[in-house]
């Protein structure tokens, strides 16, 4: 008998559920999101969710993995650019391009990290790994620019983005992120 995985059906539904979980958790938060919300967003019957994920925490973990996969894909695209300054500015442009969504719901990964930090179930550690991957990649870009203070600069850039995401969301002012993106681009240019 063929398993669902070998027929190709499981990865499709499982992936849809993970992507829907990432989206719905961003919009509603972990505590307010139900399995039914995620099933509806993934266009999967609620009863089928339990075939792929036994608990809500497993779905949250899948959402974290979806964030990590999205970051890996983005980094792959950015790495195709020839210079580290271009890669960093393209990263900024992507963040700024999401300013309307950020104004409404905050940073997808940052908001999730903040919410999970208040729990003691290990999911905070999993989401921290996604943030650490971003920091490591940004650090590499500054190191390629010849900066010996590359880690400090990486922390400053990611912290500036997280801070402006919080302000943009709290004040519901996407223009704040646009202005900060311009300032950060000038800052990156001044470092090279």
N, C-alpha and C positions, 0 to 999 in steps of 0.2 A: 504494500500500500504506500502511495506517495504521501509524503508529509506536505503540509501547506507551504513550508519553506522551499521544498524542492520544486513545487509547481510554479513558484514565482508570485503567488498571491500574498503570502505573509509579508515580504519586504514592502510591497506597495501599501498595504493597509497600515502596517507598523510605522512606516515612514510618514504616511499621512497623519497618523495619530500623534507622532512625535512633533511634527511641524505644527499641527493644530494646537498641541499642548503649549509649545513655545509662544505661539501667537496669543492664545487665550490667557495664559498666565501673565503675559505682558500687559494685556488689556484689563484683566480683572484682579490679578494678584493670586497667590497660591491659596490663601484661605477662602476667598470668595469663589474660586473656580471649582466646579463639580466635574465628575467624570462625564456626566450627561452633556455639559457644555462642550467638552473636548470632543466627544463622540459626534455631536451635532456639527461642530466646525469641521470635522474630518469626513463628514458624510458616511459615518459608520454606525450601525445599530449599537446602542448602549451595551447590550449583552455581549457583543463581540469584543468590546474593549478588554474584558477580563481574559479573553483568549491570549491577548498580547501582553497585557499589563495586569498583574494581580492586585496592585495597590496604586493609590494616587501618587505615593512617593516614587514608584517605578516610572510613572508618567512624567513626574517632575524631573527625574534623572534623565529620561529620554529627551526632555526639552532642553536640559543642560547640554546633552550630547549634540542636539541639533544646533545649539548656539556655537558649540565648539566646531562642528562640521562647517557651519556657515563662515566662521572665522578662518578656518583652513582654506576654504574656497576663495575667500576674499584675499587672503595673503598670497595665494597662488596667482591671482590676477594682478595684484600689486607688484609682486616680484618680477613680472614681465616688463615693468617699466625700467628704463636704463639707469636712473640715478636715485640714490636714497632720498634726496630732497623731493623728487617727483613722487616717490612712493608715499612719503609721509604726507605730502600735500593732497594726494589722491585719497588717502585715508581720511583726512580732514574733510575733503569735499563730499565723501560718502556720508560722514556723520552729519554735516551741515545739510545735505540733501534730505535727510530724515527728520529735519527740524519740526515739521508739522506733527509727525507721529510722536516725537519726543515731547513736544509741548503738551500733547494729550495724555501720554502714558509714561514718559520718562525713558531712560536708556533701557533697552530690553535686558541686557545682561546685568547692568548695574542695579536696576530695580530688583531683579530676582536675587542678586547677591545680597542686597540690603535686607530683603525680606527673609531669606534663608538663614542669615546670620543670627537671627533670633531663635533659631531652632537647634536642637542638639541631636540631629539624626544623620549627620555626615554629609548632607547635601550641600552645606556651606563650603565644605572642602572641595567638592566636585566643581562648583561654580567658580571657586577661587582659582582652580587650574585653568579655566578658560581665560580669566583675567590675566593670570600669570603668562599664558601663551602670548597674549597681546603685548604685554609689557616686554617680554623677551624679544619679540619681533621688532618692536619700536626701538629697543635698545640696540639691536643689531644694525638698524638703519643709522642711528647716530654714530655707532662705532665705525661704520663704513664711511661716514663723513669725517673720520679722523678724530672724533671727540673722545677724550679719555674719561669724561664725565657722562658717558653714554647712559648709564643706568639712572643717574639722577635726572637727566634730561627726559628719559622715557617716562619716569614717574611723574615729572612735571607736566608732560603733554597729556598723559592719560588722566591725571588728576584734574587738569584744566577742562578736559572734555567731560569728565564725570560731574565736576562742579557746575559747568554751564548747562549740562543736561538737567541737573536738579533745579537750577534757577529757571530754566526755560519751562520745565514742567510745572513748578510751583507757581510761577507768575503767568503761565500760559502765554508766553511771549516768544514766538519762534525767532523774531528779529535779534534777540540776545545771542542766539547760537550763530547766526549769520555774522554778527559783529565780532564775536569771539573767534570764529573760524578765520576771518580776515586778519585779526591780530596774531593768531597762531601761525598763519602762513608767513607773515612778515618776520616773526620770531625765528621760524625755521630758516628763512633766507639769511637772517643775520648771523646764524650759527655756522653756515657753510663757508 
